[in-house]
Amino acid sequence: MDNNIAPWEIHDTIVICNTLYGPEQSANGWFTSMVAFGQRTDHTLFKGRNQANVGIAYNNMQSQDRADFAFHAFSFGLRFFGPTSIPENESIEGAIFSQDHLGHFFQYDLPNHVAVSFQVEQDEKVLLNAYLAPAGYGPVGGGASFGSDVPVGAENQMTWVGSQGTPDRRNRWQFDSPIGIPRNGTIEATLYISEWARNILSNIYGPSYNLQTVDTGTPGSPVSTITRFPARYGIQATLYGLREVQLRGQYHR
């Protein structure tokens, strides 16, 4: 019986966040600080993690280091992502530390200083600068506004959301011809961070927290409460192509 062939994508993600939850806490190659991330000379994807231990948003593989099915890869892409609320804050011993530029650096500067390789079994298929393999997807937009009506001490607010290149699925590293990956074949992508970038990352405080104002109380007596959530950064690798799976049953009239 012939296998069913259908479009598919495979993804895996490295995450840097000061708080990890549940099974994430034991995820291989995830970090709670930029310092720890920068201390490593290389980082692997499609190896050491699966959907069960990090969740489908970050990985959709059942195996931690092998292809779940026969796959014909058409393209490869990388996405560096971070929070859209750029300013980050942390209170340490009563002092407020603000990190306003980490998001910009991580998403737009860092890819210039990272190389990536991709291999099937022992055969290297890709070796290039990270910016040459854009993801082909991701949010794009921006806006600016006055901080408040108060003329003194109010800062203008600006939000910019972008990806590495135009979010068009054709805007990826396209293979000259489809790359065949056998079922249970090993696949691996490796990121190599330059010494310049590692030095910066090893001296960056964060990721910290994004702050959000929540209004509670009653309409006549509103109460504004500031809540915080951990800023989360990541690098996601994706393969686009066709998968082959055995048919579970046949349709009969």
N, C-alpha and C positions, 0 to 999 in steps of 0.2 A: 504494500500500500504506500502510495506517495505521501510525503510529509506535507503539511499545510505550511505555505510560505506567506508571511505577512509582515508589513512594516513594523519596526520595533526600535526602541532605543535602550541603551544600557548606561547607567550612570552610577558614579560613586563620588563621595565628598569628603574632604578634610575640613574639619570645623575647629575654630578657635573661639572659645566663649568661657567666661569666668565661672559659669555654672552649667554643669552637665546633669542630665536627669535620667533616672532609671538605668537601663542597660547602657546608655551613652557613657556612663562613668567608667566603664571598662573597655570602651571602644579603642581599638588599636589605632594609633596615629592621630588621635584627637588631642587638643591642648586647651589648657585653661588660662594661658597667658601668651602674649606675643613673644615674650622673652624665651619661653620654652620652645615655641615654634621656630624662632630664629636660631636656636642652638643646634638644630639639626641641619646637616648639609644637604640632605635629600629627603623627599617624601614620596610615598607610593600611593597609587590609586588602583582600584580593581583588585586589590590584594589585602587581606587581613580584616575586611569588614563585610557584612552582608545586611540584608533587609531586617533580619531578626534583631540584630544588636544596635542598629542606629535608626531604623525606621525608613519607610519607603520614600519619604521626601529627600533623603540623602543617599539612598542606595536601593536598587531594585534587583539585586542578585540574591539567589538562594545560597549559592556556594560563595565562600570567602576568597577563592583564588582561581576558580575555573569557570569556563563558560557553561551556563545551564543548558544550552541547546546549540545546535549548529547555527552559525551566524555569518552573514555576508555584510561586512562593514563597508559603508560608502564614504563616511567622513568622521573626523575627530574634532572635538572642540573643548575649550577650557573657559570657565567663567569664574572670575574673582568677584565675590559679592560681600556686601556689608549692610549695615542699617541705613535706612533713608534719613532718619533723624540723626544728622551728623554729630552735633555736640554730645559729648559723654561726660559724666560727672561722677565723682566718688568722694565720699566724706571719710577722711582718715584722721582720727584723733581730733575731731572738731574742725579740721581744715578741709576746704573744698578744692579738689583737684579737677581741672577741666581739660579734656582732650578733644580739641575741635578739628584736628586735621587727619586723624588716623584713618577715617573712612576714605578720604580722598587718596591718601598715600596707598592704602592697600588695594583699592579697586583700579586706580588709574596709573600710578607710578610703578608699583611693584611688578606688574607683568612685564615691564621693559627689562627687568633684571632677573628673570626666571627663564630657564630652559626646560624643555619637556621632551621626553622620549616615550615612545609607545612600542611595545613588542608583543608578538604572538609566539608562544613557545620561546625559542631562543632567537627568533628572527626580528630584528629591529626594523620597524616600519616608519617611524617618525623620529626626527631629532631636529628640533628647531626652537626659536624663541617663542615664548608663550603668546605674545601678541599676534603671531602668525597663525594661531589656531583659535580664532574667536569662537564663542559659543553659538552664535547665530540666534540667540534668544535672550530675553531679559527686559526689565522695565526701562523706559526712557521717558524723561520729562523733567520739569523743573518749575520753580516759581519763587517769587520774592514778595515780601510785605513788610510794612512797618511793624516794629515790635509791639508798640502800644500807643495810646493817645498821650501818654505822659511825655513831655518834651525833654526831660532830663533823665538820663540813665537808661533810656529804652534803646535796645539794639534792633536794627533791622534783621529780619529773619529770611533765610534763603534755604531752599531745599533743592538739591539736584540729584536726580536718579539717572544712572546711565549704565551701560554695559560696555564690554570691550568690542566695539564695532557695532555696525547696524544690526538690529535684531531681525535678521532675515535668515531662514534656515539654510539658504545657499551660502551664507557668509561664514564658512567653516573651512577647515583644512580638508579638501577633497582628495581622496585617493585616486590615482590615475585609473585604477580598475578595482573592483570590489575585492576586499581581503577576506579570504575564507578562514573562519575560525571553527575548528571542529568541536563537537560536543565534548565537554570535559577538558578542552584545551586550555592551557594557561595563558592569561592575558595580564599585562601590567603596564601602567604608566608611571613614570618617575619624574618628579620635579626637582630641578637643581637650582638652588638659590645662590646668587652671587655673593661674594664676601662683603661687598659694599652693602647690599640689602640685608644680609644677616647681621652686620654690625648695627644697622639702624634698628632692626626688629629687636635685637637683644638689649636695646636701651630705651625701648618704648614702654610706657606704662599703659596697661590695658590688655584686653578690652575691659571697659568699665560698664556703666549703666546709662541707658537713655531715660530721661525723666518725662513724665506725662502728667498733666493736671487733670484731675477727675472732679467734677462738680457733683456734690451730694447734698443732702438736706432737703428742704422744701422750697417751692418757688419763692416764698416770701423770705426765707432765711437760707440762702444758698451757702454751702460750705465747700471751699476749694481744697482738695487734698492732693498732694504730690505723691505719685507712685512711681516706681522705677522698675525697669525690666532689663535683664542682662543683654548687652549688645553682642550680637553674634556675627562672626565673619566666617567665610568659607571659600574653598576652591573646589569647583565641581567639574569633573571630566565626563564627557558624554561620547558615546558611539552611536551613530545613526546607521540603520541598515535594514536587512531583512532577516527574520529568524525562521528556522525550520522546526516545527513541532509535530509530533504524531497526532493524527486526528483521534479525538475521543469517541466519535461515533459518526455514522453516516445518516444523512437525511433520506427518508423514504416517504414517498407519497402514499 
